[in-house]
Amino acid sequence: MFNGGVRIERIDPLHLDLDAADELAAVVNRANEADGVPFPQVSGPEQLMYLQLQSDGRPVDGLWVARDDDGRVVGRAALQLPLRDNTDVALLRGAVLPEARRQGLGRALVDQAVTLAVEAGRRRMYTSTFLGSPGATALTAMGFTSLGTYDAVRRVELDVESEARWHRLYAEARAHAGDYELVHLVGPTPPDMLDGLVALHEAINDAPLDDPDMEGDVWTVERVQAYDSAMARRRQTVHRVLARHTPSGEWAGMSMLCVDEFSPAVAFQEDTSVVRAHRGRRLGLLMKADMLRWVSRERPEVTATITWNATTNHHMIAVNEKLDATVVARNANFRRDLEQP
């Protein structure tokens, strides 16, 4: 039990049903609304699939749900323990209903997650909160330290007025790029392209990191396959625009966009990366402009895209600003060092 009769229970994500997932999604949506975060509503099916599959087919490592005396969900927390890289790290995501805040519930949920992380031998925990919300004050009181960095969340409207801009930027980048062709790929990666996509995924590791103690992602053929499988099972359709150097046949860049088939109106931009040897040719702008042209034509139900950029990633910020991406929120990053027994 918890103060005021609230009960916190750790549950197995694989035992979740859709009704429970709807309740968890409602907490996230209510919290975002209270904090002034203009995000699309999270659906129950999306929550269910994410908690059970994440991006590699594994369920989240810890899931806690807080219910009041009436059985209503008033808070939740989910913990991820990376296995391929950053194996001394724990990643925390949580939300509490506005009317249940400032009563110690957030701290109790964090305490549960910290206990599990320490038991798993993790030494650092990372989380984040939206600027303008009470989260920064709450996290500081719970022993987290601001990294002094944040991610700017940008939105691009897929409307008729923007199409001329995308076509113009595409043409300019196309003329500058030279001997590169673009390849469109929907869904899982064909077997003969897996090795190339490993290198394209790893190219993102050159992007600035929020904390120098964090390692870059380690990609293998198996990880690409696990990602593709998880996203397909989650009903997240992955659209990739790939750049290939025509004379050598080398894969040079990739931009990814995910459409949630449960709620396709707003698509989410994933990584955009260019291999170091092929930089300086405006391939990032070329691929992203082409993605907007492609998706607006082939997926008319998609009305906007959301992308996140670290404020230190000046190159990609410049690309997104050219595409008329508007900042709609800022997400601050926090770290807490964990003491091992």
C-alpha distance (Angstrom), angle and dihedral (degrees) to the residues before:
residue distance angle dihedral
M1 . . .
F2 3.79 . .
N3 3.78 135.9 .
G4 3.80 112.3 -57.2
G5 3.78 93.9 16.4
V6 3.80 95.6 -67.3
R7 3.79 112.2 148.5
I8 3.81 122.3 -149.5
E9 3.77 114.2 -157.4
R10 3.78 130.5 -179.5
I11 3.77 109.5 -137.8
D12 3.79 135.0 -172.5
P13 3.84 108.8 -109.4
L14 3.80 89.3 -143.7
H15 3.81 88.9 61.3
L16 3.79 93.5 56.3
D17 3.77 117.8 116.6
L18 3.78 127.8 -159.7
D19 3.81 94.2 -99.0
A20 3.81 91.3 56.5
A21 3.81 90.9 44.4
D22 3.82 89.6 53.0
E23 3.81 88.8 55.3
L24 3.80 92.3 49.6
A25 3.79 91.0 49.0
A26 3.81 90.0 50.6
V27 3.82 90.5 56.9
V28 3.81 91.1 53.2
N29 3.80 92.3 46.7
R30 3.80 94.1 47.8
A31 3.82 91.4 47.2
N32 3.81 92.4 49.6
E33 3.78 91.4 47.7
A34 3.81 92.1 50.2
D35 3.81 91.0 48.8
G36 3.79 93.1 49.8
V37 3.79 94.3 -114.8
P38 3.83 107.9 154.5
F39 3.78 97.0 -147.1
P40 3.79 126.3 141.2
Q41 3.78 115.3 -100.1
V42 3.81 114.0 -84.9
S43 3.80 111.6 -127.4
G44 3.79 126.9 -137.6
P45 3.82 93.3 -121.8
E46 3.80 90.8 51.9
Q47 3.80 90.8 51.1
L48 3.79 92.1 47.2
M49 3.79 93.8 50.8
Y50 3.80 94.4 43.3
L51 3.81 94.7 50.4
Q52 3.79 91.2 47.8
L53 3.81 99.5 41.3
Q54 3.83 111.2 15.0
S55 3.82 109.0 -179.0
D56 3.81 98.8 -50.0
G57 3.81 105.7 42.0
R58 3.82 95.3 -95.3
P59 3.80 124.9 115.8
V60 3.78 119.1 -121.3
D61 3.80 110.2 -82.2
G62 3.78 95.3 -127.2
L63 3.80 132.6 20.7
W64 3.80 124.7 178.9
V65 3.79 126.6 -176.3
A66 3.81 125.3 -166.1
R67 3.82 118.6 -153.5
D68 3.79 129.7 -175.7
D69 3.82 127.0 -137.1
D70 3.80 90.5 -79.8
G71 3.80 92.3 54.1
R72 3.82 92.7 -108.6
V73 3.82 116.5 146.1
V74 3.81 108.0 -117.9
G75 3.81 101.1 166.0
R76 3.77 144.1 10.1
A77 3.81 140.3 -174.6
A78 3.79 131.9 -167.6
L79 3.81 127.1 -165.4
Q80 3.78 128.1 -158.6
L81 3.82 122.5 -163.5
P82 3.83 109.2 -164.2
L83 3.80 115.2 -135.2
R84 3.83 105.5 -175.7
D85 3.80 100.1 47.0
N86 3.80 137.7 -1.0
T87 3.79 88.9 34.9
D88 3.80 91.7 170.2
V89 3.82 91.3 59.4
A90 3.82 135.4 90.4
L91 3.82 122.3 -162.0
L92 3.80 118.6 -151.7
R93 3.80 131.3 -163.3
G94 3.78 123.4 177.3
A95 3.80 147.1 154.7
V96 3.80 137.7 -166.5
L97 3.81 127.3 -164.3
P98 3.82 112.5 -105.4
E99 3.81 93.7 -116.9
A100 3.83 91.6 51.7
R101 3.81 95.9 53.1
R102 3.81 127.9 108.4
Q103 3.80 91.5 32.1
G104 3.81 98.7 97.7
L105 3.80 95.3 -98.1
G106 3.80 94.8 119.4
R107 3.80 90.5 50.8
A108 3.81 91.1 49.5
L109 3.80 91.1 52.1
V110 3.82 91.3 47.9
D111 3.81 90.7 49.0
Q112 3.80 90.1 55.9
A113 3.80 91.0 50.7
V114 3.81 93.1 46.1
T115 3.81 91.2 52.3
L116 3.80 91.7 54.0
A117 3.81 92.6 44.6
V118 3.81 92.3 51.8
E119 3.80 91.0 47.5
A120 3.80 87.8 53.7
G121 3.81 90.8 53.3
R122 3.79 96.2 -109.4
R123 3.79 117.7 154.8
R124 3.79 103.3 -170.2
M125 3.78 134.3 39.6
Y126 3.79 124.4 -160.6
T127 3.77 130.0 -164.8
S128 3.79 138.4 149.1
T129 3.77 143.1 -147.6
F130 3.77 136.1 -162.0
L131 3.77 116.8 -99.1
G132 3.77 111.3 -110.7
S133 3.79 92.9 33.8
P134 3.83 124.4 103.0
G135 3.80 88.4 -110.9
A136 3.81 97.9 97.0
T137 3.80 93.0 55.9
A138 3.81 91.8 44.7
L139 3.81 94.3 48.9
T140 3.79 92.5 48.4
A141 3.79 89.6 53.0
M142 3.81 88.9 51.8
G143 3.78 94.0 56.6
F144 3.80 100.5 -92.9
T145 3.79 121.3 135.5
S146 3.77 124.0 -147.2
L147 3.79 113.0 -116.9
G148 3.78 88.7 -148.9
T149 3.80 89.9 -121.1
Y150 3.75 134.2 100.4
D151 3.77 140.8 -177.0
A152 3.77 118.3 -120.3
V153 3.80 111.4 -139.2
R154 3.79 110.8 -145.8
R155 3.79 131.4 -170.4
V156 3.80 128.9 -155.1
E157 3.79 118.4 -161.4
L158 3.79 114.2 -139.5
D159 3.77 98.2 -144.1
V160 3.78 137.8 136.2
E161 3.79 92.3 -103.5
S162 3.81 91.3 60.4
E163 3.80 98.0 48.3
A164 3.79 94.8 81.4
R165 3.81 90.0 53.7
W166 3.83 92.5 52.0
H167 3.80 92.4 48.3
R168 3.80 91.8 48.7
L169 3.81 93.4 48.1
Y170 3.80 91.0 45.1
A171 3.81 91.2 52.5
E172 3.81 92.3 47.6
A173 3.81 93.0 48.5
R174 3.80 91.5 42.8
A175 3.80 91.2 55.6
H176 3.81 91.6 48.1
A177 3.83 96.8 44.6
G178 3.78 97.5 62.7
D179 3.82 118.7 -177.7
Y180 3.80 99.8 26.2
E181 3.77 130.5 110.6
L182 3.80 127.4 -159.1
V183 3.80 122.7 -131.3
H184 3.81 124.1 -164.0
L185 3.79 118.7 -145.1
V186 3.82 126.9 -178.3
G187 3.79 121.1 -166.9
P188 3.81 128.6 -15.1
T189 3.79 121.0 12.2
P190 3.82 116.2 -101.4
P191 3.83 112.0 -116.0
D192 3.80 94.0 -113.9
M193 3.83 90.8 57.2
L194 3.81 99.3 48.5
D195 3.80 98.0 95.1
G196 3.78 90.9 50.1
L197 3.78 92.8 50.3
V198 3.81 91.4 52.3
A199 3.81 88.7 62.3
L200 3.81 91.9 44.8
H201 3.81 92.5 51.8
E202 3.79 91.5 48.1
A203 3.81 91.6 51.3
I204 3.82 88.5 75.3
N205 3.80 88.8 68.2
D206 3.80 88.7 81.4
A207 3.80 89.2 67.8
P208 3.83 115.1 104.1
L209 3.82 114.5 -87.3
D210 3.80 123.4 -138.1
D211 3.82 91.0 -134.5
P212 3.83 124.5 27.7
D213 3.81 88.7 -143.4
M214 3.80 90.2 66.3
E215 3.80 118.0 95.4
G216 3.77 124.9 -138.8
D217 3.78 118.8 -104.2
V218 3.80 116.0 -84.8
W219 3.79 110.5 -136.7
T220 3.79 128.4 -166.3
V221 3.78 134.3 164.8
E222 3.81 88.3 -98.0
R223 3.79 91.7 53.5
V224 3.81 92.7 51.2
Q225 3.80 89.3 50.4
A226 3.81 91.8 47.3
Y227 3.81 90.5 50.1
D228 3.79 93.0 48.7
S229 3.80 92.1 47.3
A230 3.81 93.9 47.9
M231 3.78 93.3 48.6
A232 3.80 92.4 48.5
R233 3.81 91.5 49.9
R234 3.80 89.5 48.3
R235 3.84 88.9 53.8
Q236 3.79 89.9 -116.2
T237 3.79 107.4 143.3
V238 3.79 109.5 -149.4
H239 3.80 117.0 -147.5
R240 3.80 115.5 -166.3
V241 3.78 128.9 -170.7
L242 3.80 107.8 -162.8
A243 3.78 127.1 -167.5
R244 3.80 118.5 -147.7
H245 3.79 126.9 -170.7
T246 3.80 102.3 -125.5
P247 3.83 100.8 -152.1
S248 3.82 95.5 48.9
G249 3.81 100.6 26.1
E250 3.83 89.7 -131.0
W251 3.78 119.5 149.6
A252 3.79 104.9 -119.4
G253 3.80 108.0 176.1
M254 3.78 148.2 -3.0
S255 3.79 137.7 -157.6
M256 3.80 120.2 -169.7
L257 3.80 131.9 -160.7
C258 3.82 124.9 -178.5
V259 3.80 123.5 -152.0
D260 3.80 115.2 -160.5
E261 3.80 103.5 -141.7
F262 3.82 89.9 -158.4
S263 3.82 89.0 60.0
P264 3.81 110.7 8.0
A265 3.81 101.1 168.1
V266 3.82 94.0 95.7
A267 3.82 118.1 37.5
F268 3.80 123.2 -160.7
Q269 3.77 123.4 -129.8
E270 3.79 112.7 -135.3
D271 3.81 125.5 -174.3
T272 3.77 123.9 -20.2
S273 3.79 111.0 -169.5
V274 3.79 139.3 165.8
V275 3.81 123.3 -161.3
R276 3.79 109.8 -113.4
A277 3.81 95.2 -118.4
H278 3.81 90.4 58.2
R279 3.79 100.5 45.7
G280 3.79 125.4 117.9
R281 3.81 93.9 50.3
R282 3.84 98.4 94.8
L283 3.79 91.9 -110.5
G284 3.81 91.9 143.5
L285 3.79 91.6 57.6
L286 3.80 91.5 41.0
M287 3.81 93.5 53.8
K288 3.80 96.1 43.0
A289 3.81 93.9 47.1
D290 3.78 89.5 48.2
M291 3.82 90.5 49.2
L292 3.80 91.4 55.8
R293 3.81 91.6 47.9
W294 3.79 91.5 47.8
V295 3.81 99.0 45.2
S296 3.81 95.0 43.4
R297 3.81 88.2 53.3
E298 3.81 100.0 41.3
R299 3.82 100.2 32.2
P300 3.83 106.9 38.8
E301 3.81 90.1 168.3
V302 3.81 88.6 69.2
T303 3.82 105.8 89.0
A304 3.81 100.6 171.7
T305 3.79 144.2 7.1
I306 3.81 129.8 -139.3
T307 3.80 123.5 -149.7
W308 3.83 132.9 179.0
N309 3.81 124.0 -146.0
A310 3.78 130.8 -178.3
T311 3.78 107.1 -125.0
T312 3.81 88.4 -123.7
N313 3.82 92.3 59.8
H314 3.79 93.8 89.2
H315 3.80 96.5 165.6
M316 3.81 95.5 56.8
I317 3.79 91.9 41.3
A318 3.82 88.6 57.0
V319 3.81 90.2 50.3
N320 3.80 92.5 50.4
E321 3.78 92.7 47.0
K322 3.80 89.6 54.0
L323 3.80 87.2 54.2
D324 3.83 88.9 54.4
A325 3.81 94.6 -111.2
T326 3.82 110.5 170.8
V327 3.81 123.6 -147.7
V328 3.82 108.3 -119.1
A329 3.83 100.5 167.4
R330 3.79 143.4 1.3
N331 3.78 122.8 -137.4
A332 3.83 117.9 -156.8
N333 3.81 120.9 -150.1
F334 3.82 125.1 -134.1
R335 3.80 136.5 -172.9
R336 3.80 133.7 -161.5
D337 3.79 122.4 -169.4
L338 3.81 112.1 -138.3
E339 3.78 123.8 -141.8
Q340 3.78 115.5 -133.8
P341 3.83 117.7 -142.8
